[in-house]
Amino acid sequence: MQASITRTPIMGEDDTICLAIELSWTQWLVAAVVPGDGRLSRFSVPARDLRALLDLINKLRERARRALGRETAMASCYEAGRDGFWLHRWLLSVGVANLVFDPASIAVDRRARRAKTDALDVEMLLRTLLAQRRGEPQVVRVVRAPSEALEDARRLERGRERLVKERTAHINRIKGLLATLGLEGGRPWRKDWPAWLGEQRDWQGQAVAAGLARELLAEHERLLLVVRQVAEIDALRVAPEHMLAPAIRELSRLKGIGPGFASLLGGEVFWKDFKNRREVAGYFGLAPSPWQSGSIARDQGISKAGNRRARHAAVELAWLWLRHQPESALARWYKARVGETKGRVRRIAIVALARKLMVALWRFLATGLVPADATLKA
């Protein structure tokens, strides 16, 4: 299905076929502009149907060839999201220069009730791509796609995060069920926990009822499975063949940073090539967000626009840094800034310390420069 809209030509001097893809679960909407045509055309193809998408790409190339009398390059874009980067890699393999846009960085109308449809979204994507190709600064942020091997290596830490949550849920469920009889949990992650359960008696001196015991033992089985899977991941993420092992080993050299934090930061953040400390702080979402209009100026706090997992880990690690690296320059800076003050001031200062610490760790990995006065493990 195709819908063509006659408009003022929006192509500049760049003789490149530009198309934007709006992804959804059932069908993809494609907006395209062919040089020499001056029209914005919309097409729809079945979702994940690469043959149909390739036929459309060839059709647009043929249209450009008839209009210009020669072969032309092709550029495309889509928003980062559920579909990941497999489509990006496929587009590159068929000769399309694809970009993956950060959806939060695309400017939208600020009216209270703005129109929002897939057709309008794909046109906005296409206009953003054209502006980006014209060289307009800060028009959109492009997501850097990791390699397939690196993307697979990063799944290890995220899978562990889900398993830890599941492990906590099973433990809490077991303790909650036992609380209905006035019993304690008894460390349910132990393998001999079923024997312990069989010895327990309620307030009447009776054993745990059969139905409740069956449910508790089933929860215990699932808990042991999750515990085993977490232990396997813990062994894999420090294995020499793990792609992120070098960064994990380097970060683990610093006192106060264990394999957990090192693996999380290595997989979420420090696989990227940052140009400067501003990019580091921006990716963590720890950069300040000033608000100024005329004579009015105020601070809105940190942007929180970066990686949520990494930001939470950075703040938690900042507290641990104060405990395990009390003589470091960063810890002394925090103590001089806060002193004996309690409450909100400490929470604000710890975020600033987290930002400084992440920049220091980035420099440590990039150049080998140990954070000032920090202690290395034996």
C-alpha positions as CSV (number, residue, x, y, z in Angstrom):
1,M,0.0,0.0,0.0
2,Q,1.4,3.4,-0.9
3,A,0.2,7.0,-0.2
4,S,1.9,9.9,-2.0
5,I,1.7,13.4,-0.8
6,T,2.6,16.3,-3.1
7,R,4.6,18.9,-1.2
8,T,7.3,21.5,-1.6
9,P,10.6,19.7,-2.4
10,I,12.5,19.1,0.8
11,M,15.7,17.7,-0.6
12,G,18.8,19.8,-0.6
13,E,22.0,19.3,-2.6
14,D,22.4,15.8,-1.2
15,D,21.4,13.4,-3.9
16,T,20.7,10.5,-1.5
17,I,17.6,8.5,-1.1
18,C,16.4,9.0,2.5
19,L,13.9,6.8,4.2
20,A,12.7,6.4,7.8
21,I,11.1,3.3,9.3
22,E,8.5,3.3,12.0
23,L,8.6,-0.1,13.7
24,S,5.7,-1.9,15.2
25,W,4.7,-5.5,15.9
26,T,2.4,-6.1,12.9
27,Q,3.6,-3.7,10.2
28,W,6.3,-1.2,9.5
29,L,5.6,2.2,8.0
30,V,8.3,3.6,5.7
31,A,8.5,7.2,4.6
32,A,10.9,8.0,1.8
33,V,12.2,10.9,-0.3
34,V,13.8,10.2,-3.7
35,P,16.2,12.9,-5.2
36,G,14.8,14.5,-8.3
37,D,11.2,13.6,-7.3
38,G,10.3,16.2,-4.6
39,R,7.6,14.0,-3.0
40,L,7.3,12.4,0.4
41,S,5.9,8.9,-0.1
42,R,4.7,6.5,2.5
43,F,4.7,2.7,2.2
44,S,3.8,-0.1,4.6
45,V,5.4,-3.5,4.7
46,P,4.7,-6.5,7.0
47,A,6.8,-6.4,10.2
48,R,10.1,-8.3,9.9
49,D,9.5,-9.2,6.3
50,L,13.0,-8.5,4.9
51,R,12.1,-9.6,1.4
52,A,9.3,-7.0,1.2
53,L,11.6,-4.3,2.6
54,L,14.3,-5.2,0.2
55,D,11.9,-5.0,-2.8
56,L,10.8,-1.5,-1.6
57,I,14.5,-0.4,-1.3
58,N,15.2,-1.7,-4.9
59,K,12.0,0.1,-6.1
60,L,13.2,3.4,-4.6
61,R,16.7,2.9,-6.1
62,E,15.1,2.3,-9.6
63,R,13.0,5.5,-9.2
64,A,16.1,7.5,-8.4
65,R,17.9,5.9,-11.3
66,R,15.2,7.0,-13.7
67,A,15.1,10.5,-12.3
68,L,18.9,11.2,-12.2
69,G,20.2,8.8,-14.7
70,R,22.7,7.2,-12.3
71,E,23.0,5.2,-9.2
72,T,22.5,7.0,-5.8
73,A,23.4,6.3,-2.2
74,M,20.7,5.5,0.3
75,A,20.4,6.5,4.0
76,S,17.8,5.3,6.5
77,C,16.9,5.6,10.2
78,Y,14.7,4.2,12.9
79,E,14.2,4.7,16.6
80,A,16.0,2.5,19.2
81,G,13.7,0.3,21.1
82,R,12.4,-3.3,21.4
83,D,13.7,-4.5,18.0
84,G,17.4,-3.8,19.0
85,F,20.1,-3.6,16.3
86,W,19.5,-6.6,14.1
87,L,17.6,-4.4,11.5
88,H,20.5,-1.9,11.6
89,R,23.0,-4.7,10.7
90,W,20.8,-6.0,7.9
91,L,20.4,-2.5,6.4
92,L,24.2,-2.1,6.4
93,S,24.6,-5.5,4.7
94,V,22.4,-4.4,1.8
95,G,24.2,-1.1,1.3
96,V,22.0,1.3,3.2
97,A,23.7,3.8,5.5
98,N,21.5,3.4,8.6
99,L,21.4,5.4,11.8
100,V,19.6,4.4,15.0
101,F,18.1,7.5,16.7
102,D,17.6,8.0,20.4
103,P,13.8,8.5,20.6
104,A,14.1,10.8,23.6
105,S,16.2,13.3,21.7
106,I,13.8,13.9,18.8
107,A,12.0,17.2,19.2
108,V,8.2,17.1,19.4
109,D,5.4,19.6,19.5
110,R,4.8,20.9,23.1
111,R,1.1,21.5,22.7
112,A,-1.0,19.9,25.4
113,R,-2.9,17.7,22.9
114,R,-0.6,17.1,20.0
115,A,-1.6,14.7,17.2
116,K,0.3,11.4,17.4
117,T,0.0,8.7,14.7
118,D,2.5,6.3,13.1
119,A,2.2,8.3,9.9
120,L,3.1,11.6,11.7
121,D,5.9,9.8,13.6
122,V,7.5,8.4,10.5
123,E,7.4,11.8,8.7
124,M,9.0,13.4,11.8
125,L,11.7,10.7,11.7
126,L,12.4,11.5,8.0
127,R,12.6,15.2,8.6
128,T,15.0,14.5,11.5
129,L,17.2,12.4,9.2
130,L,17.3,15.1,6.5
131,A,18.2,17.7,9.1
132,Q,21.0,15.5,10.5
133,R,22.4,14.9,7.0
134,R,22.4,18.7,6.4
135,G,24.7,19.0,9.4
136,E,22.3,20.7,11.8
137,P,24.0,20.5,15.3
138,Q,22.2,18.8,18.2
139,V,19.1,17.9,16.0
140,V,19.2,14.3,17.3
141,R,21.4,11.8,19.2
142,V,22.6,8.8,17.3
143,V,22.8,5.5,19.3
144,R,26.0,3.6,18.8
145,A,25.3,0.0,17.9
146,P,27.5,-2.5,19.7
147,S,29.0,-5.5,17.9
148,E,27.1,-8.8,17.9
149,A,29.7,-10.3,20.2
150,L,29.6,-7.4,22.6
151,E,25.8,-7.3,22.7
152,D,25.8,-11.0,23.5
153,A,28.4,-10.5,26.3
154,R,26.3,-7.7,27.9
155,R,23.3,-10.1,28.3
156,L,25.2,-11.9,31.1
157,E,24.9,-9.0,33.6
158,R,21.3,-8.1,32.6
159,G,20.3,-11.8,32.9
160,R,21.9,-11.9,36.4
161,E,20.0,-8.8,37.4
162,R,16.7,-10.5,36.6
163,L,17.7,-13.7,38.4
164,V,18.7,-11.8,41.6
165,K,15.2,-10.2,41.6
166,E,13.7,-13.7,41.2
167,R,15.8,-15.1,43.9
168,T,14.7,-12.4,46.3
169,A,11.1,-13.0,45.4
170,H,11.3,-16.7,46.2
171,I,13.0,-16.0,49.5
172,N,10.4,-13.5,50.5
173,R,7.6,-15.8,49.4
174,I,8.9,-18.6,51.6
175,K,9.4,-16.4,54.6
176,G,5.9,-14.9,54.1
177,L,4.3,-18.4,54.0
178,L,6.1,-19.4,57.1
179,A,5.1,-16.2,58.9
180,T,1.5,-17.4,58.7
181,L,2.4,-20.1,61.2
182,G,4.6,-17.9,63.3
183,L,7.8,-19.5,62.0
184,E,11.1,-18.0,60.8
185,G,12.5,-18.5,57.3
186,G,15.5,-20.6,58.3
187,R,17.8,-19.6,55.4
188,P,15.8,-21.3,52.6
189,W,18.7,-21.1,50.1
190,R,20.3,-24.1,51.9
191,K,20.1,-27.5,50.3
192,D,19.1,-29.2,53.6
193,W,16.3,-26.7,54.2
194,P,13.5,-29.3,53.5
195,A,14.9,-31.4,56.5
196,W,14.8,-28.2,58.6
197,L,11.2,-27.6,57.5
198,G,10.1,-31.1,58.5
199,E,11.3,-30.4,62.1
200,Q,9.3,-27.2,62.5
201,R,6.2,-27.0,64.7
202,D,3.6,-24.3,64.9
203,W,2.2,-22.8,68.1
204,Q,0.0,-25.9,68.7
205,G,3.1,-28.2,68.3
206,Q,1.9,-29.5,65.0
207,A,3.9,-30.0,61.8
208,V,3.5,-27.8,58.8
209,A,0.3,-28.8,56.9
210,A,0.6,-30.9,53.8
211,G,-0.7,-28.3,51.4
212,L,1.5,-25.6,52.7
213,A,4.6,-27.9,52.9
214,R,4.1,-28.8,49.2
215,E,4.0,-25.1,48.2
216,L,7.0,-24.3,50.3
217,L,9.0,-27.2,48.9
218,A,8.1,-26.2,45.3
219,E,9.3,-22.6,46.1
220,H,12.5,-24.1,47.5
221,E,13.1,-26.1,44.3
222,R,12.8,-23.0,42.2
223,L,15.0,-21.0,44.6
224,L,17.8,-23.6,44.3
225,L,17.6,-23.5,40.5
226,V,17.9,-19.7,40.5
227,V,20.8,-19.8,43.0
228,R,22.6,-22.3,40.8
229,Q,22.1,-20.1,37.7
230,V,23.4,-17.0,39.5
231,A,26.5,-18.9,40.6
232,E,27.1,-20.0,37.0
233,I,26.8,-16.4,35.7
234,D,29.2,-15.3,38.5
235,A,31.8,-17.8,37.2
236,L,31.3,-16.8,33.6
237,R,31.6,-13.1,34.0
238,V,35.1,-13.4,35.5
239,A,36.3,-16.1,33.0
240,P,39.2,-15.1,30.9
241,E,37.3,-15.7,27.6
242,H,34.6,-13.3,28.6
243,M,34.7,-10.3,26.2
244,L,34.5,-7.8,29.1
245,A,37.0,-9.6,31.3
246,P,39.9,-7.1,30.8
247,A,37.7,-4.1,31.9
248,I,36.3,-6.1,34.8
249,R,39.8,-7.1,36.0
250,E,41.1,-3.5,35.8
251,L,38.2,-2.1,37.8
252,S,38.4,-4.9,40.3
253,R,42.0,-3.8,41.1
254,L,40.6,-0.8,43.0
255,K,39.7,-1.3,46.6
256,G,36.0,-1.1,47.1
257,I,35.0,-2.3,43.6
258,G,34.1,-6.0,43.4
259,P,33.3,-8.2,40.4
260,G,29.6,-7.2,40.6
261,F,30.1,-3.5,40.1
262,A,33.0,-4.0,37.7
263,S,30.9,-6.3,35.5
264,L,27.9,-4.0,35.5
265,L,29.9,-0.9,34.7
266,G,32.0,-2.7,32.1
267,G,28.9,-4.1,30.3
268,E,26.7,-1.0,30.6
269,V,29.1,1.8,30.2
270,F,32.8,1.4,29.6
271,W,32.6,-0.6,26.4
272,K,31.9,2.8,24.7
273,D,34.5,5.2,23.4
274,F,33.8,8.5,25.2
275,K,35.5,11.6,23.8
276,N,35.5,13.6,27.1
277,R,34.2,13.7,30.6
278,R,31.0,15.5,29.5
279,E,30.0,12.5,27.5
280,V,30.7,10.2,30.4
281,A,28.5,12.2,32.8
282,G,25.8,12.6,30.1
283,Y,25.6,8.8,29.5
284,F,25.1,8.2,33.2
285,G,22.4,10.9,33.3
286,L,24.5,12.7,36.0
287,A,24.9,15.9,34.1
288,P,23.3,19.1,35.5
289,S,20.1,20.5,33.9
290,P,20.1,24.3,34.4
291,W,17.0,26.4,33.7
292,Q,17.4,30.0,32.8
293,S,15.0,32.6,31.3
294,G,15.8,36.3,31.6
295,S,16.7,37.1,35.2
296,I,15.3,33.8,36.4
297,A,17.8,31.0,36.9
298,R,17.5,27.8,38.8
299,D,18.9,24.3,38.9
300,Q,16.7,21.3,38.0
301,G,19.1,18.7,39.3
302,I,20.6,16.0,37.2
303,S,19.2,15.1,33.8
304,K,18.5,11.4,34.5
305,A,18.5,11.0,30.7
306,G,21.2,8.3,30.5
307,N,21.5,4.6,31.4
308,R,19.3,4.0,34.5
309,R,21.2,0.8,35.6
310,A,24.6,2.5,35.4
311,R,23.3,5.6,37.2
312,H,22.0,3.6,40.1
313,A,25.2,1.6,40.3
314,A,27.3,4.8,40.2
315,V,25.5,6.4,43.2
316,E,25.7,3.2,45.2
317,L,29.4,2.8,44.4
318,A,30.0,6.4,45.5
319,W,28.8,5.5,49.0
320,L,31.0,2.4,49.0
321,W,33.9,4.6,47.8
322,L,33.6,6.7,50.9
323,R,33.8,3.6,53.1
324,H,36.6,1.8,51.4
325,Q,38.7,4.7,50.0
326,P,38.5,7.3,52.8
327,E,41.9,8.8,52.1
328,S,41.4,9.3,48.4
329,A,41.1,12.8,46.9
330,L,37.5,12.2,46.0
331,A,36.5,11.1,49.5
332,R,38.4,14.1,51.0
333,W,36.6,16.4,48.6
334,Y,33.2,15.0,49.7
335,K,34.0,15.4,53.4
336,A,35.2,19.0,52.9
337,R,32.1,19.8,51.0
338,V,29.6,18.2,53.3
339,G,31.3,18.2,56.7
340,E,28.9,17.2,59.5
341,T,25.8,18.2,57.5
342,K,23.0,15.7,57.3
343,G,20.0,15.1,55.0
344,R,19.5,16.6,51.6
345,V,22.9,18.2,51.3
346,R,24.6,14.8,51.6
347,R,22.3,13.2,49.0
348,I,23.1,16.0,46.5
349,A,26.8,15.9,47.2
350,I,26.9,12.1,46.7
351,V,25.5,12.5,43.2
352,A,28.3,15.0,42.5
353,L,30.8,12.5,43.9
354,A,29.3,9.7,41.7
355,R,29.8,11.9,38.6
356,K,33.4,12.6,39.5
357,L,34.1,9.0,40.4
358,M,32.7,7.7,37.0
359,V,34.9,10.2,35.2
360,A,37.9,9.0,37.2
361,L,37.2,5.4,36.5
362,W,36.8,6.1,32.7
363,R,40.3,7.8,32.8
364,F,41.6,4.8,34.7
365,L,40.5,2.4,32.0
366,A,41.4,4.6,29.1
367,T,44.9,5.8,30.3
368,G,45.7,3.7,33.4
369,L,45.7,6.8,35.6
370,V,44.7,5.6,39.1
371,P,42.3,8.0,40.8
372,A,44.2,10.4,43.1
373,D,45.3,8.8,46.4
374,A,43.2,5.7,45.7
375,T,44.3,2.4,47.1
376,L,44.8,-0.7,44.9
377,K,44.1,-4.2,46.1
378,A,47.1,-6.4,47.0
